[in-house]
């Protein structure tokens, strides 16, 4: 006898030998439906999946049906995810970072570039559920992202930061970035200024771009990073000891350090250091907004355009943004007799591989390196430098000359 049922979510024809057998089967289905609900009756695909699951558990030594329930519970608890879109998660991430910045846990303007750095990934996946974005599509996305390697590497790092934050906040349980390699960066040969090029830069700043004279001086002769110089204030220069205090709020990764201010830099910066009105002002005023008033007197707001005009006036056709720090490290390394550890201290490095790979470049001789520290902005200051080291250099006492120029170890 044939009987039809739709208990398991679809009609199926079953064949029985007698009417009694068919009626018994129908009664069993009805009892299951009444006692457990229709959803507890597995269809053939679900029965097959359950059988495979039990086989997998049995192969590992787990036989009881309760272990399948435990496995399902473990999967749910370890794969719980947010249903929010990437745009929503990115917005929450930026808001969280802004609160940290306002609380002083992050440096000023730390969050500012984040939104732009996340723009490629939000434009691509912004409307998608954040938890639905998988590793293969992210790999494909970053492999095909246009632009130079360093830009693609930066976009990757900020996106990875977003996903790691989401993991910390338990918005996702599995982070696709855990097994994605960052875009490869080919090592670059550091570019270093010659002594005549450094002279041209200082003299051009002194004559026609005075706004940049402190910035160039501290970058060339103290080796500060561009971001550190934009946070540095005149009060960070200790005039009693003639040192520059790169405090935690100024330094990269909040690692403070103290660097001696060479004599040539002292002479160049003296007019600025003698002005008490500048004490709490930033060394480099990038925009009028930084001065506290929109109508404040000062240079135009477009720092990028003015900086380009400056280095072109100094005779440069192109510009490497790290060239001033590379130059400082290379000349200091050669001047001090290749003292790598001291150079690391001045640069704020923790491993010498960073110093050698990116900053230390071979200078022809120690004499050439010494001339670097004799660069000044005016003939009068050049004369002071020459007279200061005339006696030790006449005696060929190189160590004393370095002490006099405030370059040697503190």
C-alpha positions as a Markdown table, in Angstrom:
| # | Residue | x | y | z |
|---|---|---|---|---|
| 1 | Unk | 0.0 | 0.0 | 0.0 |
| 2 | Unk | 1.2 | 3.5 | -0.8 |
| 3 | Unk | 1.1 | 6.4 | 1.6 |
| 4 | Unk | 2.2 | 10.1 | 1.2 |
| 5 | Unk | 3.5 | 12.4 | 3.9 |
| 6 | Unk | 4.7 | 16.0 | 4.1 |
| 7 | Unk | 6.0 | 15.7 | 7.7 |
| 8 | Unk | 9.7 | 16.2 | 6.8 |
| 9 | Unk | 9.3 | 19.4 | 4.7 |
| 10 | Unk | 8.4 | 17.8 | 1.4 |
| 11 | Unk | 6.1 | 15.1 | -0.1 |
| 12 | Unk | 7.5 | 11.6 | -0.2 |
| 13 | Unk | 5.9 | 8.3 | -1.3 |
| 14 | Unk | 6.4 | 5.4 | 1.0 |
| 15 | Unk | 5.4 | 1.8 | 0.2 |
| 16 | Unk | 4.1 | -0.6 | 2.9 |
| 17 | Unk | 3.0 | -4.3 | 2.8 |
| 18 | Unk | -0.2 | -3.8 | 4.7 |
| 19 | Unk | -2.6 | -1.0 | 5.6 |
| 20 | Unk | -1.8 | -1.5 | 9.2 |
| 21 | Unk | 1.9 | -0.8 | 8.6 |
| 22 | Unk | 1.1 | 2.4 | 6.8 |
| 23 | Unk | -1.2 | 3.6 | 9.5 |
| 24 | Unk | 1.4 | 2.8 | 12.1 |
| 25 | Unk | 4.0 | 4.9 | 10.2 |
| 26 | Unk | 1.6 | 7.8 | 9.9 |
| 27 | Unk | 0.9 | 7.6 | 13.6 |
| 28 | Unk | 4.6 | 7.7 | 14.4 |
| 29 | Unk | 5.1 | 10.8 | 12.2 |
| 30 | Unk | 2.1 | 12.5 | 13.9 |
| 31 | Unk | 3.5 | 11.7 | 17.4 |
| 32 | Unk | 6.9 | 13.1 | 16.5 |
| 33 | Unk | 5.3 | 16.3 | 15.2 |
| 34 | Unk | 3.1 | 16.7 | 18.3 |
| 35 | Unk | 5.9 | 16.0 | 20.7 |
| 36 | Unk | 8.9 | 17.7 | 19.1 |
| 37 | Unk | 7.7 | 19.9 | 16.3 |
| 38 | Unk | 8.1 | 19.5 | 12.6 |
| 39 | Unk | 11.7 | 20.8 | 12.6 |
| 40 | Unk | 13.0 | 17.8 | 14.5 |
| 41 | Unk | 12.2 | 15.4 | 11.7 |
| 42 | Unk | 15.3 | 15.4 | 9.6 |
| 43 | Unk | 15.0 | 15.3 | 5.8 |
| 44 | Unk | 17.3 | 12.9 | 3.9 |
| 45 | Unk | 20.1 | 15.5 | 3.4 |
| 46 | Unk | 20.1 | 16.4 | 7.1 |
| 47 | Unk | 20.1 | 12.7 | 8.0 |
| 48 | Unk | 23.2 | 12.2 | 5.8 |
| 49 | Unk | 24.9 | 15.2 | 7.4 |
| 50 | Unk | 24.1 | 13.9 | 10.9 |
| 51 | Unk | 25.5 | 10.5 | 10.0 |
| 52 | Unk | 28.7 | 12.0 | 8.7 |
| 53 | Unk | 29.0 | 14.1 | 11.8 |
| 54 | Unk | 28.6 | 11.1 | 14.1 |
| 55 | Unk | 31.2 | 9.2 | 12.0 |
| 56 | Unk | 33.7 | 12.1 | 12.4 |
| 57 | Unk | 33.0 | 12.1 | 16.2 |
| 58 | Unk | 33.3 | 8.3 | 16.4 |
| 59 | Unk | 36.6 | 8.4 | 14.6 |
| 60 | Unk | 37.9 | 10.7 | 17.3 |
| 61 | Unk | 36.5 | 8.4 | 20.1 |
| 62 | Unk | 33.2 | 10.3 | 20.8 |
| 63 | Unk | 30.1 | 8.1 | 20.4 |
| 64 | Unk | 27.4 | 9.7 | 22.4 |
| 65 | Unk | 24.8 | 11.8 | 20.5 |
| 66 | Unk | 25.3 | 14.5 | 23.2 |
| 67 | Unk | 28.7 | 15.2 | 21.7 |
| 68 | Unk | 27.1 | 16.3 | 18.5 |
| 69 | Unk | 25.1 | 18.9 | 20.5 |
| 70 | Unk | 28.3 | 20.0 | 22.2 |
| 71 | Unk | 30.0 | 20.3 | 18.9 |
| 72 | Unk | 27.2 | 22.5 | 17.5 |
| 73 | Unk | 27.3 | 24.7 | 20.7 |
| 74 | Unk | 31.1 | 25.1 | 20.3 |
| 75 | Unk | 30.7 | 26.1 | 16.7 |
| 76 | Unk | 28.0 | 28.7 | 17.5 |
| 77 | Unk | 30.0 | 30.2 | 20.4 |
| 78 | Unk | 33.2 | 30.4 | 18.5 |
| 79 | Unk | 31.8 | 31.7 | 15.2 |
| 80 | Unk | 29.3 | 34.3 | 16.6 |
| 81 | Unk | 29.6 | 37.4 | 14.4 |
| 82 | Unk | 28.1 | 40.8 | 14.0 |
| 83 | Unk | 25.5 | 41.5 | 11.4 |
| 84 | Unk | 26.7 | 45.1 | 11.0 |
| 85 | Unk | 28.2 | 46.3 | 7.7 |
| 86 | Unk | 31.8 | 47.2 | 7.2 |
| 87 | Unk | 30.9 | 50.9 | 7.0 |
| 88 | Unk | 29.3 | 50.7 | 10.5 |
| 89 | Unk | 32.2 | 48.8 | 12.0 |
| 90 | Unk | 34.7 | 51.2 | 10.5 |
| 91 | Unk | 32.7 | 54.1 | 11.9 |
| 92 | Unk | 32.7 | 52.6 | 15.4 |
| 93 | Unk | 36.4 | 51.9 | 15.1 |
| 94 | Unk | 37.3 | 55.5 | 14.2 |
| 95 | Unk | 35.0 | 56.8 | 17.0 |
| 96 | Unk | 36.8 | 54.5 | 19.5 |
| 97 | Unk | 40.2 | 55.8 | 18.3 |
| 98 | Unk | 39.0 | 59.4 | 18.6 |
| 99 | Unk | 37.9 | 58.9 | 22.2 |
| 100 | Unk | 41.4 | 57.4 | 22.9 |
| 101 | Unk | 43.0 | 60.5 | 21.3 |
| 102 | Unk | 40.8 | 62.9 | 23.3 |
| 103 | Unk | 41.7 | 61.0 | 26.5 |
| 104 | Unk | 45.4 | 61.4 | 25.7 |
| 105 | Unk | 46.0 | 57.7 | 25.2 |
| 106 | Unk | 47.0 | 58.4 | 21.6 |
| 107 | Unk | 49.1 | 61.2 | 20.1 |
| 108 | Unk | 47.4 | 64.3 | 18.7 |
| 109 | Unk | 46.3 | 63.9 | 15.1 |
| 110 | Unk | 46.9 | 60.1 | 15.3 |
| 111 | Unk | 43.4 | 59.3 | 14.0 |
| 112 | Unk | 43.4 | 61.9 | 11.2 |
| 113 | Unk | 44.9 | 59.8 | 8.5 |
| 114 | Unk | 42.9 | 56.6 | 9.4 |
| 115 | Unk | 39.8 | 57.5 | 7.5 |
| 116 | Unk | 41.7 | 58.0 | 4.2 |
| 117 | Unk | 43.8 | 54.9 | 4.7 |
| 118 | Unk | 40.6 | 52.8 | 5.2 |
| 119 | Unk | 38.9 | 54.4 | 2.1 |
| 120 | Unk | 39.9 | 51.7 | -0.5 |
| 121 | Unk | 38.5 | 48.8 | 1.7 |
| 122 | Unk | 35.3 | 50.7 | 2.6 |
| 123 | Unk | 34.6 | 51.6 | -1.0 |
| 124 | Unk | 35.0 | 48.0 | -2.0 |
| 125 | Unk | 33.2 | 46.2 | 0.9 |
| 126 | Unk | 31.4 | 49.0 | 2.8 |
| 127 | Unk | 27.9 | 47.8 | 2.2 |
| 128 | Unk | 28.8 | 44.1 | 3.0 |
| 129 | Unk | 28.2 | 42.5 | 6.4 |
| 130 | Unk | 31.6 | 42.8 | 8.1 |
| 131 | Unk | 31.6 | 39.1 | 9.2 |
| 132 | Unk | 30.9 | 37.8 | 5.7 |
| 133 | Unk | 34.1 | 39.1 | 4.2 |
| 134 | Unk | 36.5 | 36.2 | 3.7 |
| 135 | Unk | 40.2 | 35.8 | 3.3 |
| 136 | Unk | 40.3 | 34.8 | -0.4 |
| 137 | Unk | 38.5 | 38.0 | -1.5 |
| 138 | Unk | 40.7 | 40.2 | 0.7 |
| 139 | Unk | 43.8 | 38.6 | -0.8 |
| 140 | Unk | 42.5 | 39.2 | -4.3 |
| 141 | Unk | 41.6 | 42.8 | -3.4 |
| 142 | Unk | 45.0 | 43.8 | -2.0 |
| 143 | Unk | 46.8 | 42.0 | -4.8 |
| 144 | Unk | 45.0 | 44.0 | -7.4 |
| 145 | Unk | 44.9 | 47.3 | -5.5 |
| 146 | Unk | 46.5 | 50.1 | -7.7 |
| 147 | Unk | 49.2 | 52.4 | -6.7 |
| 148 | Unk | 52.9 | 52.2 | -5.6 |
| 149 | Unk | 53.9 | 49.4 | -3.2 |
| 150 | Unk | 54.3 | 51.6 | -0.2 |
| 151 | Unk | 50.7 | 53.0 | -0.6 |
| 152 | Unk | 49.3 | 49.5 | -0.9 |
| 153 | Unk | 51.3 | 48.4 | 2.1 |
| 154 | Unk | 49.9 | 51.3 | 4.1 |
| 155 | Unk | 46.3 | 50.5 | 3.1 |
| 156 | Unk | 46.8 | 46.9 | 4.1 |
| 157 | Unk | 48.2 | 47.8 | 7.6 |
| 158 | Unk | 45.2 | 50.1 | 8.4 |
| 159 | Unk | 42.7 | 47.5 | 7.2 |
| 160 | Unk | 44.4 | 44.8 | 9.3 |
| 161 | Unk | 44.2 | 47.2 | 12.3 |
| 162 | Unk | 40.4 | 47.5 | 11.8 |
| 163 | Unk | 39.9 | 43.7 | 11.7 |
| 164 | Unk | 42.1 | 43.2 | 14.7 |
| 165 | Unk | 40.1 | 45.7 | 16.7 |
| 166 | Unk | 36.9 | 44.0 | 15.6 |
| 167 | Unk | 38.3 | 40.7 | 16.8 |
| 168 | Unk | 39.2 | 42.3 | 20.2 |
| 169 | Unk | 35.6 | 43.6 | 20.5 |
| 170 | Unk | 34.3 | 40.1 | 19.7 |
| 171 | Unk | 32.5 | 41.3 | 16.5 |
| 172 | Unk | 34.2 | 38.4 | 14.7 |
| 173 | Unk | 35.7 | 35.2 | 16.0 |
| 174 | Unk | 37.9 | 34.3 | 13.1 |
| 175 | Unk | 40.2 | 37.0 | 11.7 |
| 176 | Unk | 40.9 | 36.6 | 7.9 |
| 177 | Unk | 44.0 | 38.7 | 8.3 |
| 178 | Unk | 45.7 | 36.1 | 10.5 |
| 179 | Unk | 46.9 | 34.3 | 7.4 |
| 180 | Unk | 47.3 | 37.1 | 4.8 |
| 181 | Unk | 50.8 | 38.3 | 4.0 |
| 182 | Unk | 51.3 | 42.1 | 3.7 |
| 183 | Unk | 52.2 | 43.4 | 0.2 |
| 184 | Unk | 56.0 | 43.0 | -0.4 |
| 185 | Unk | 58.1 | 46.0 | -0.2 |
| 186 | Unk | 61.4 | 46.1 | -2.1 |
| 187 | Unk | 64.3 | 47.5 | 0.0 |
| 188 | Unk | 65.1 | 51.1 | -1.1 |
| 189 | Unk | 68.6 | 52.5 | -1.1 |
| 190 | Unk | 68.7 | 55.5 | 1.2 |
| 191 | Unk | 69.1 | 58.9 | -0.4 |
| 192 | Unk | 71.6 | 61.2 | 1.4 |
| 193 | Unk | 72.4 | 64.9 | 0.7 |
| 194 | Unk | 75.9 | 66.0 | -0.1 |
| 195 | Unk | 77.4 | 68.7 | 2.0 |
| 196 | Unk | 76.8 | 71.4 | -0.7 |
| 197 | Unk | 73.2 | 70.2 | -1.1 |
| 198 | Unk | 72.6 | 70.6 | 2.7 |
| 199 | Unk | 74.2 | 74.1 | 2.6 |
| 200 | Unk | 71.9 | 75.1 | -0.2 |
| 201 | Unk | 68.9 | 73.9 | 1.8 |
| 202 | Unk | 69.9 | 75.8 | 4.9 |
| 203 | Unk | 70.8 | 79.0 | 3.0 |
| 204 | Unk | 67.6 | 78.9 | 1.0 |
| 205 | Unk | 65.5 | 78.5 | 4.1 |
| 206 | Unk | 67.4 | 81.4 | 5.8 |
| 207 | Unk | 67.0 | 83.8 | 2.9 |
| 208 | Unk | 63.6 | 83.2 | 1.4 |
| 209 | Unk | 61.7 | 80.5 | 3.3 |
| 210 | Unk | 62.5 | 81.3 | 6.9 |
| 211 | Unk | 59.4 | 79.6 | 8.1 |
| 212 | Unk | 61.1 | 76.3 | 7.3 |
| 213 | Unk | 64.5 | 77.1 | 8.8 |
| 214 | Unk | 63.9 | 75.6 | 12.3 |
| 215 | Unk | 62.3 | 72.5 | 10.6 |
| 216 | Unk | 65.2 | 71.9 | 8.3 |
| 217 | Unk | 67.8 | 72.6 | 11.0 |
| 218 | Unk | 66.3 | 70.1 | 13.5 |
| 219 | Unk | 65.8 | 67.5 | 10.8 |
| 220 | Unk | 69.4 | 67.8 | 9.4 |
| 221 | Unk | 71.3 | 68.2 | 12.6 |
| 222 | Unk | 69.1 | 66.4 | 15.2 |
| 223 | Unk | 67.6 | 63.8 | 13.0 |
| 224 | Unk | 63.9 | 64.2 | 14.1 |
| 225 | Unk | 61.2 | 62.5 | 12.0 |
| 226 | Unk | 58.8 | 64.8 | 10.1 |
| 227 | Unk | 55.9 | 63.7 | 12.3 |
| 228 | Unk | 57.9 | 64.5 | 15.4 |
| 229 | Unk | 58.9 | 67.9 | 14.1 |
| 230 | Unk | 55.2 | 68.7 | 13.5 |
| 231 | Unk | 54.5 | 68.0 | 17.1 |
| 232 | Unk | 57.6 | 69.6 | 18.6 |
| 233 | Unk | 57.3 | 72.9 | 20.5 |
| 234 | Unk | 60.1 | 75.3 | 21.3 |
| 235 | Unk | 59.8 | 74.5 | 25.0 |
| 236 | Unk | 61.1 | 71.0 | 24.2 |
| 237 | Unk | 64.5 | 72.5 | 23.5 |
| 238 | Unk | 66.5 | 72.8 | 26.8 |
| 239 | Unk | 68.6 | 75.9 | 26.4 |
| 240 | Unk | 70.6 | 75.3 | 29.6 |
| 241 | Unk | 71.9 | 71.9 | 28.4 |
| 242 | Unk | 71.4 | 72.6 | 24.7 |
| 243 | Unk | 69.5 | 69.4 | 24.1 |
| 244 | Unk | 66.2 | 68.5 | 22.4 |
| 245 | Unk | 63.8 | 66.5 | 24.5 |
| 246 | Unk | 61.7 | 64.3 | 22.3 |
| 247 | Unk | 59.0 | 63.5 | 24.8 |
| 248 | Unk | 56.6 | 60.6 | 24.7 |
| 249 | Unk | 53.9 | 62.9 | 23.3 |
| 250 | Unk | 56.2 | 63.9 | 20.4 |
| 251 | Unk | 58.1 | 60.6 | 19.7 |
| 252 | Unk | 57.0 | 57.8 | 17.5 |
| 253 | Unk | 55.5 | 55.0 | 19.6 |
| 254 | Unk | 55.7 | 57.3 | 22.6 |
| 255 | Unk | 59.4 | 56.3 | 23.2 |
| 256 | Unk | 61.1 | 59.4 | 24.5 |
| 257 | Unk | 64.8 | 60.3 | 23.9 |
| 258 | Unk | 67.1 | 63.3 | 24.5 |
| 259 | Unk | 69.4 | 64.4 | 21.7 |
| 260 | Unk | 72.2 | 67.0 | 21.9 |
| 261 | Unk | 71.8 | 70.2 | 19.8 |
| 262 | Unk | 74.9 | 70.7 | 17.8 |
| 263 | Unk | 76.6 | 74.1 | 17.9 |
| 264 | Unk | 75.8 | 75.0 | 14.3 |
| 265 | Unk | 72.1 | 74.3 | 15.0 |
| 266 | Unk | 72.3 | 76.4 | 18.2 |
| 267 | Unk | 73.6 | 79.3 | 16.2 |
| 268 | Unk | 71.0 | 79.0 | 13.5 |
| 269 | Unk | 68.1 | 78.7 | 16.0 |
| 270 | Unk | 69.3 | 81.4 | 18.4 |
| 271 | Unk | 67.0 | 84.2 | 17.1 |
| 272 | Unk | 64.0 | 81.8 | 17.6 |
| 273 | Unk | 65.2 | 80.6 | 21.0 |
| 274 | Unk | 65.6 | 84.2 | 22.2 |
| 275 | Unk | 62.0 | 85.0 | 21.4 |
| 276 | Unk | 59.9 | 84.3 | 24.6 |
| 277 | Unk | 56.7 | 84.5 | 22.6 |
| 278 | Unk | 57.6 | 81.3 | 20.8 |
| 279 | Unk | 58.2 | 79.2 | 24.0 |
| 280 | Unk | 55.0 | 77.2 | 23.8 |
| 281 | Unk | 54.5 | 77.5 | 20.1 |
| 282 | Unk | 55.1 | 74.6 | 17.6 |
| 283 | Unk | 58.4 | 74.7 | 15.8 |
| 284 | Unk | 56.6 | 74.3 | 12.5 |
| 285 | Unk | 53.2 | 76.1 | 12.1 |
| 286 | Unk | 51.5 | 74.1 | 9.3 |
| 287 | Unk | 48.3 | 76.1 | 9.2 |
| 288 | Unk | 46.7 | 79.2 | 10.7 |
| 289 | Unk | 44.3 | 76.9 | 12.6 |
| 290 | Unk | 47.3 | 75.6 | 14.6 |
| 291 | Unk | 48.0 | 79.1 | 15.9 |
| 292 | Unk | 44.6 | 79.2 | 17.7 |
| 293 | Unk | 42.9 | 81.8 | 15.5 |
| 294 | Unk | 41.8 | 81.6 | 11.9 |
| 295 | Unk | 42.9 | 85.2 | 11.3 |
| 296 | Unk | 46.2 | 84.9 | 13.0 |
| 297 | Unk | 49.3 | 86.2 | 11.2 |
| 298 | Unk | 51.4 | 83.6 | 9.7 |
| 299 | Unk | 52.1 | 81.5 | 6.6 |
| 300 | Unk | 49.5 | 80.2 | 4.2 |
| 301 | Unk | 47.8 | 76.9 | 5.2 |
| 302 | Unk | 48.9 | 74.8 | 2.2 |
| 303 | Unk | 52.0 | 73.2 | 3.8 |
| 304 | Unk | 52.5 | 70.7 | 0.9 |
| 305 | Unk | 52.6 | 73.4 | -1.8 |
| 306 | Unk | 54.9 | 75.7 | 0.2 |
| 307 | Unk | 57.3 | 72.9 | 1.0 |
| 308 | Unk | 57.5 | 72.0 | -2.7 |
| 309 | Unk | 58.3 | 75.6 | -3.6 |
| 310 | Unk | 61.0 | 75.6 | -1.0 |
| 311 | Unk | 62.9 | 72.6 | -2.1 |
| 312 | Unk | 62.6 | 73.6 | -5.7 |
| 313 | Unk | 64.1 | 77.0 | -4.9 |
| 314 | Unk | 66.9 | 75.1 | -3.2 |
| 315 | Unk | 67.7 | 73.4 | -6.5 |
| 316 | Unk | 66.1 | 70.0 | -6.1 |
| 317 | Unk | 64.0 | 68.5 | -8.9 |
| 318 | Unk | 62.5 | 65.8 | -6.7 |
| 319 | Unk | 62.2 | 65.1 | -3.0 |
| 320 | Unk | 62.5 | 62.0 | -0.8 |
| 321 | Unk | 60.5 | 62.6 | 2.4 |
| 322 | Unk | 63.0 | 60.8 | 4.5 |
| 323 | Unk | 66.1 | 62.3 | 3.1 |
| 324 | Unk | 66.8 | 64.7 | 5.9 |
| 325 | Unk | 66.8 | 62.0 | 8.6 |
| 326 | Unk | 68.8 | 59.6 | 6.4 |
| 327 | Unk | 71.4 | 62.4 | 5.9 |
| 328 | Unk | 71.7 | 63.1 | 9.6 |
| 329 | Unk | 72.1 | 59.4 | 10.5 |
| 330 | Unk | 74.7 | 58.8 | 7.8 |
| 331 | Unk | 76.9 | 61.8 | 8.7 |
| 332 | Unk | 76.6 | 61.1 | 12.4 |
| 333 | Unk | 77.6 | 57.4 | 11.9 |
| 334 | Unk | 80.7 | 58.4 | 10.0 |
| 335 | Unk | 81.6 | 61.3 | 12.3 |
| 336 | Unk | 81.5 | 59.2 | 15.4 |
| 337 | Unk | 83.7 | 56.5 | 14.0 |
| 338 | Unk | 80.8 | 54.2 | 13.0 |
| 339 | Unk | 79.3 | 54.0 | 16.5 |
| 340 | Unk | 76.1 | 52.3 | 15.5 |
| 341 | Unk | 74.7 | 52.0 | 19.0 |
| 342 | Unk | 74.9 | 55.8 | 19.5 |
| 343 | Unk | 73.2 | 56.4 | 16.2 |
| 344 | Unk | 70.4 | 54.0 | 17.2 |
| 345 | Unk | 70.0 | 56.0 | 20.5 |
| 346 | Unk | 69.7 | 59.3 | 18.6 |
| 347 | Unk | 67.3 | 57.9 | 16.1 |
| 348 | Unk | 65.1 | 56.1 | 18.6 |
| 349 | Unk | 65.7 | 52.6 | 17.1 |
| 350 | Unk | 65.6 | 49.4 | 19.1 |
| 351 | Unk | 67.3 | 47.1 | 16.5 |
| 352 | Unk | 70.4 | 47.8 | 14.4 |
| 353 | Unk | 68.9 | 46.2 | 11.3 |
| 354 | Unk | 66.5 | 49.1 | 10.9 |
| 355 | Unk | 69.4 | 51.6 | 11.2 |
| 356 | Unk | 71.6 | 49.8 | 8.6 |
| 357 | Unk | 68.8 | 49.0 | 6.2 |
| 358 | Unk | 67.2 | 52.4 | 5.9 |
| 359 | Unk | 69.4 | 55.1 | 7.4 |
| 360 | Unk | 73.2 | 54.5 | 7.5 |
| 361 | Unk | 74.7 | 55.4 | 4.1 |
| 362 | Unk | 78.4 | 55.4 | 3.4 |
| 363 | Unk | 80.0 | 58.9 | 3.5 |
| 364 | Unk | 83.4 | 59.1 | 1.7 |
| 365 | Unk | 85.5 | 60.1 | 4.7 |
| 366 | Unk | 85.4 | 61.4 | 8.2 |
| 367 | Unk | 86.7 | 64.7 | 7.1 |
| 368 | Unk | 83.7 | 65.1 | 4.7 |
| 369 | Unk | 81.4 | 64.1 | 7.6 |
| 370 | Unk | 83.0 | 66.7 | 9.9 |
| 371 | Unk | 82.3 | 69.5 | 7.4 |
| 372 | Unk | 78.6 | 68.6 | 7.6 |
| 373 | Unk | 78.6 | 69.9 | 11.2 |
| 374 | Unk | 80.2 | 73.2 | 10.1 |
| 375 | Unk | 77.1 | 74.2 | 8.0 |
| 376 | Unk | 75.6 | 77.5 | 9.0 |
| 377 | Unk | 73.0 | 79.9 | 7.8 |
| 378 | Unk | 75.2 | 83.1 | 7.7 |
| 379 | Unk | 78.9 | 83.9 | 7.1 |
| 380 | Unk | 79.0 | 85.3 | 10.7 |
| 381 | Unk | 77.9 | 81.9 | 12.2 |
| 382 | Unk | 80.3 | 80.1 | 9.9 |
| 383 | Unk | 83.1 | 82.2 | 11.3 |
| 384 | Unk | 82.1 | 81.4 | 14.9 |
| 385 | Unk | 82.1 | 77.7 | 14.1 |
| 386 | Unk | 85.6 | 77.9 | 12.5 |
| 387 | Unk | 87.0 | 79.9 | 15.4 |
| 388 | Unk | 85.5 | 77.5 | 18.0 |
| 389 | Unk | 87.2 | 74.4 | 16.6 |
| 390 | Unk | 90.4 | 76.1 | 15.3 |
| 391 | Unk | 92.5 | 75.1 | 18.3 |
| 392 | Unk | 91.5 | 71.5 | 18.7 |
| 393 | Unk | 91.7 | 70.9 | 15.0 |
| 394 | Unk | 95.2 | 72.5 | 14.9 |
| 395 | Unk | 96.2 | 70.0 | 17.5 |
| 396 | Unk | 94.4 | 67.3 | 15.6 |
| 397 | Unk | 92.3 | 66.6 | 18.7 |
| 398 | Unk | 89.3 | 65.3 | 16.9 |
| 399 | Unk | 87.5 | 64.1 | 20.0 |
| 400 | Unk | 87.7 | 67.5 | 21.6 |
| 401 | Unk | 86.4 | 69.2 | 18.4 |
| 402 | Unk | 83.4 | 66.9 | 18.5 |
| 403 | Unk | 82.8 | 67.7 | 22.2 |
| 404 | Unk | 83.1 | 71.4 | 21.4 |
| 405 | Unk | 80.5 | 71.1 | 18.6 |
| 406 | Unk | 78.2 | 69.2 | 21.0 |
| 407 | Unk | 78.1 | 66.1 | 18.8 |
| 408 | Unk | 79.8 | 63.5 | 20.8 |
| 409 | Unk | 78.1 | 61.2 | 23.4 |
| 410 | Unk | 76.5 | 63.1 | 26.3 |
